[in-house]
Every structure is written in structure tokens, then in C-alpha cells.
Amino acid sequence: MAITLGDLIEDVEGLLHGHTGQDEQVTYLDGAINSTALSIVIGSIEGLRRGVIEIDDELLWVDSVDTVSRTVTIAPFGRGYRGTTASSHADKTKVTMNPLLPRYRVRRAINETIEAVGGELFGVSNATISYDSGTVTYELPTATFPDLMDVLAVTWDSETTTDSWVPVRRWKFIDKANSTMFPSGKTIDLYDPIRSGTDVNITYTKNTVAFANDASTSSLFSATNLPSSCKDVITYGAAARLAWAIEGSRTNQTGVSANVLGDQYGTNWRGAANNFGKQLYAFHQQRLQEERDQLLRTTQPTIHYLR
């Protein structure tokens, strides 16, 4: 099953809510609303007061509540609160009261983590170019080689009965080529004798790519160029970034989760969130190293000559 941005958000929220032992109060929209509506009806107003609510990824500031009609009045400045985007929301969409971890912050932490691991992890892909015996330097266009970071191996199609691909032993990758001549700024020089018109296959590494700010929760994790096995690397890293912001005073001191934390951290509840953040960061670093080692084992660049 394909991993989505929504899966990542839910995993991060699950980790942190499990730590706090704190259940958020939720209800639902009783009727769809557009991006400018300042009066909305919800399923239950129990526990709701002036303050912040969350619908999908949007934060709204509640100015007043009518307990009879279950109508919530949003302040004139209350749509798209705290830099979120005012959007339309469907009937029966979940409404969270005073969210502990607004989804826009979770999304931002996920993107920050993806960008941070870009120096350690990468994607791997391949594409072909057509060889011309009269040409040495070939542009690697962005459309064909998106997010190109480095070249691992080059082979050419022998077009024999065995349809084997022959390694190119002499090649040079240039990642800062003259952009006037080569718009992508990335080229490869091929020096081996290759049959003209033959397909040349280039295996390359890809930079990690964060989700767009307006990306749908159904956006695929594969769009980041990271292997699916890296899902927990990102989850732990994002949760660690957010754990520091959880106030110790908001950590629930009742329930199984809290008892476990009490045994582990003693009476210093204010430091519980920081300690939990350190644990999450340690898990993140361990999994990051494991994934990096695995990538290096399976993607060793082939030995080649520059001329």
C-alpha cells in the first residue's frame, strides 16, 4: 500500500499524543462551509469556548458560541489563523478544539526533516539518452532526469541476441555545466566507443524533495524520492522536532502512559517532554544511519575513468 503525507501526519500525531496521554476534544461540521464563512454549525458545542479550532489543515479563531443553535461565530480575522490557508470544508469534517499539535505544524516538521536528511539519504532512478558518435558531451535535461544529484553508473544497449547492457568505463559527470549551452546545468561526457543511435542508460541519485505547502494529504511519500523504508526515519525526526514544544505542564499525569513516564522520569514532569524528544531523536538517528548504510551497500558507484 502506498504511503501518503496523511499517513506520516497521523503517525507523528500518534507518537506525540501517546506520550502526553491527552485526548483532544473533537466534533464535526454540521454542514459544509466555504473559505470565507464566519458562521458555522457544529455537531456539539460541549467544551467549546473562545479560542482556536482546527478543520482539516486550517486554524480558525472562535469569537463566540451559541449553545442553542450550535452556531460558532468566527472572528473577522479568524479564518486562516496563524498563517494557515482559509479553505472550503465538507460536511461532517472533523473539528478539533484547541489542538495540541496543529496539522500545519506537523506538516512543517515533516518537511524540515525531509530537507535535513537530504545530505544523508537519496533516491535512485535511471533514464536513457541516445548516443551520437559525433558528440561527446550530452545534457541531462531536468524533464528526463528530475532532481538529479550524481551519476552512479552508465551502460549502453548492445542490441545483441542476449540484449545485454555493456558498462561504459570512461565518462565524466559535470553538475555545474554552462547553463547558457546546457539549461539544466548538468552534463555527462562519454568517451567509450559506442554504436551511434544506441540507447545509453544512466543510473543516478536524486535529491530529496519536501512536500509542497499546499500538498494534499493523499500526496505520495515516493514523491520525496526517499525509499518507503525511510518512513519511520521521517516520523521519528518530525516527532522529535515537535516534542520540544510540548509543555511539561500539559503532560497528563494520569493513565498508563503517564505512569510509565513517571517511573522513567520521576517527578520532573516539566522535563518529560524534553526527555521524550531526546529519545525520539535517538531513534531517528539510529534509523537514519541504518538507511544510509543500506543505501551505500546497494548503490556503490561503478569504477570508471574520466578520460
HUNOR-V385857 format. One record per backbone hydrogen bond with DSSP energy under -1.0 kcal/mol. NH is the residue of the N-H (numbers start at 1). CO is the residue of the C=O. Records with the same first field share a line. If there is no record, write none. Layout:
NH=CO ; CO
//
This chain:
5=219
6=217
8=4
9=5
10=6
11=7
12=8
13=9
14=10
15=11
16=12
17=13
18=14
19=15
20=16
21=17
27=95
29=93
30=41
33=89
40=72
42=70
43=28
48=45
51=62
53=60
54=96
55=58
58=55
60=53
62=51
63=73
64=73
66=71
70=66
72=40
73=64
74=38
75=61
78=75
81=59
84=81
89=33
92=29
93=90
95=27
96=54
97=25
98=52
106=102
107=103
108=104
109=105
110=106
111=107
112=108
113=109
114=110
115=111
116=112
117=113
120=117
121=117
123=206
125=204
127=202
129=200
131=198
135=132
138=188
140=186
145=141
148=145
149=205
152=203
153=203
155=201
156=166
157=199
158=164
163=160
166=156
168=154
171=305
172=189
174=187
177=185
182=178
185=182
187=174
188=138
189=172
190=136
191=170
197=131
198=195
200=129
201=155
202=127
203=153
204=125
205=150
206=123
207=147
209=224
215=212
219=216
221=3
223=220
224=221
225=222
230=227
231=228
234=230
235=231
236=232
237=233
238=234
239=235
240=236
241=237
242=238
243=239
245=242
246=243
250=247
251=248
252=20
259=255
260=256
261=257
262=258
263=259
264=260
265=261
266=262
269=267
272=269
275=271
276=272
277=273
278=274
279=275
280=276
281=277
282=278
283=279
284=280
285=281
286=282
287=283
288=284
289=285
290=286
291=287
292=288
293=289
294=290
295=291
296=292
297=293
298=294
299=295
302=152
305=169
//
